[in-house]
Amino acid sequence: MKSSQIGKLAEEKAAEFLKNRGYQIVERNFRTKSGEIDIVACKDKTLVFVEVRFRSSKDFGLPEETLNRKKIQKIVNTAYRFISMKKS
């Protein structure tokens, strides 16, 4: 299976996980010049921005350990852009 197919499958599982916990999926694969957010979800009037990470082996640490400062800043900038675009 190609890595892009694995990524899509991981995003599907993440979306299903969120739905099963009462989140509404607002948008998937939101893209701007500043970056991409895999899933935007909402629950109890709170927006959640989700970066889906998949590891085929547990030997490499936790998924959140793959996020560096630059990637986090890109997610934050893209989240701000999403909010500003949806307010209008």
Long-range contacts (C-beta under 8 A, 24 or more apart in sequence): 6-54, 6-56, 7-52, 7-54, 10-52, 10-53, 10-54, 11-38, 11-39, 11-52, 14-38, 14-39, 14-50, 14-52, 15-39, 15-41, 18-48, 18-50, 23-48, 27-82, 30-78, 30-82, 32-78, 32-81, 32-82, 34-74, 34-77, 34-78, 34-81, 35-74, 35-75, 35-77, 35-78, 36-78, 37-75, 37-78, 37-79, 37-82, 40-82, 47-79, 47-83, 49-75, 49-78, 49-79, 49-82, 51-75
